[in-house]
């Protein structure tokens, strides 16, 4: 460097650099910035008569305690903290405690799922017990994991527990008819809604913070990845179990269906949540790769679909014929949900300070394509509702579609502004995290209002 | 006199925005300027400035670019964006309201007109 510092001070500075670089929350460029500061300060102190050694010590001291500093950086750059999620005040011990807690709760969830067997209710029974209560048997254990780990205040525990109790009461008392569509809807939306409630526990009650919400979104993305990995392993385990027992002439199907699958799913949900927290540095390298890989592919899927839809629309008498079947409409809802999930996951793993790149422009294309698809689906849905009348399934899809359209429209606008360097990424982030309460509210409507409104059919 | 922690935290953002309103600058120079302007009374540990600058950057109030110091080291420069200018004007309005109100409260009490001179805020 061009400064006239002696070799000993240079050595001290490089040791200091190594030491500071070890903090996850402070990245290489920040250390450069701090080092520039440190050298200026050393220069000034030395000029005022301190010897090099003293100048170094005073300058380092003035920078502030490393714990405080890295906590402050962590608050601002929570995406980097991915490896040690709880800020620096959390002592190192809970990591081991986290494992014991997670294993305990996973076993608890597995037992809870099989508890109804005591009352003669089997997992594969055609009755409506599991559709009503499956999420309610598993998700409280995930919520409990975060509430315990975060040492949540009584108020936070209450805020998280109340929706669980409410959902349990509603699912227990609503007189659903056999094979009710509203039960399937309520059960799915109940799971999504309660997952968002778990988020309140995950962020330890800091629900107003956009950064905290983003952390939860990132957590959700990682959790899905881990759950998928566990499911793959589980699939192999099931196939082998069936295989080896079949080889000695025993049929393990009943055991697999009644014990392995339900207990495995329940345990995996909790273990995946723990894994996300404990093994962050492993997955940290996967998230950007996955999103970079699948964003272009999903963009292609949507573009191909738009082209196919237009061609199909021209070749058949009515343009909406593509969406003739209800199952296909729901499929497109799933596609749009996955696209929004992909966007959120990519965004949550992104460095908010990085300038717009090709990837952001690619995302813009993805969002634009998703909007077109959403509009096509919306037109088809409204057509179907006008023709056949409303049904719970159609209205639930319609509502979800309208919400996704609003989300995508706003995201497209902000993404465009960001790509043109007119707005900071933070706007887009706030927009996306601002939608979490909307999703929660919609899930609540489908769980609470839909069944009575449609006569529990 | 040492100014209380909360007050320092509250004053830091308008202070930094105001200094950047005078033109592009970098971390160390900003802190030097804070020291000059407050006669050394408004102080926080040096390192804390950087997370604050990064927050302002994320919010779009400032823009940054890497350049070099006269001796050739990498140095990160910050300047106010149009949005930052608006935020600064807004902060300034708010602070002047607070300051005016405080002045009025203190008027007639020992004739003190020094804005931050109140012992209650000073701490010891």
Boltz contact constraints between the chains, C-beta under 6 A:
constraints:
  - contact:
      token1: [A, 1]
      token2: [B, 73]
      max_distance: 6.0
  - contact:
      token1: [A, 2]
      token2: [B, 71]
      max_distance: 6.0
  - contact:
      token1: [A, 2]
      token2: [B, 72]
      max_distance: 6.0
  - contact:
      token1: [A, 3]
      token2: [B, 71]
      max_distance: 6.0
  - contact:
      token1: [A, 32]
      token2: [B, 74]
      max_distance: 6.0
  - contact:
      token1: [A, 33]
      token2: [B, 50]
      max_distance: 6.0
  - contact:
      token1: [A, 33]
      token2: [B, 76]
      max_distance: 6.0
  - contact:
      token1: [A, 36]
      token2: [B, 73]
      max_distance: 6.0
  - contact:
      token1: [A, 36]
      token2: [B, 75]
      max_distance: 6.0
  - contact:
      token1: [A, 37]
      token2: [B, 27]
      max_distance: 6.0
  - contact:
      token1: [A, 37]
      token2: [B, 28]
      max_distance: 6.0
  - contact:
      token1: [A, 40]
      token2: [B, 28]
      max_distance: 6.0
  - contact:
      token1: [A, 62]
      token2: [B, 46]
      max_distance: 6.0
  - contact:
      token1: [A, 63]
      token2: [B, 46]
      max_distance: 6.0
  - contact:
      token1: [A, 63]
      token2: [B, 47]
      max_distance: 6.0
  - contact:
      token1: [A, 64]
      token2: [B, 45]
      max_distance: 6.0
  - contact:
      token1: [A, 64]
      token2: [B, 47]
      max_distance: 6.0
  - contact:
      token1: [A, 64]
      token2: [B, 48]
      max_distance: 6.0
  - contact:
      token1: [A, 69]
      token2: [B, 47]
      max_distance: 6.0
  - contact:
      token1: [A, 72]
      token2: [B, 48]
      max_distance: 6.0
  - contact:
      token1: [A, 72]
      token2: [B, 51]
      max_distance: 6.0
  - contact:
      token1: [A, 73]
      token2: [B, 51]
      max_distance: 6.0
  - contact:
      token1: [A, 76]
      token2: [B, 51]
      max_distance: 6.0
  - contact:
      token1: [A, 76]
      token2: [B, 54]
      max_distance: 6.0
  - contact:
      token1: [A, 76]
      token2: [B, 55]
      max_distance: 6.0
  - contact:
      token1: [A, 352]
      token2: [B, 58]
      max_distance: 6.0
  - contact:
      token1: [A, 424]
      token2: [B, 60]
      max_distance: 6.0
  - contact:
      token1: [A, 426]
      token2: [B, 58]
      max_distance: 6.0
  - contact:
      token1: [A, 426]
      token2: [B, 59]
      max_distance: 6.0
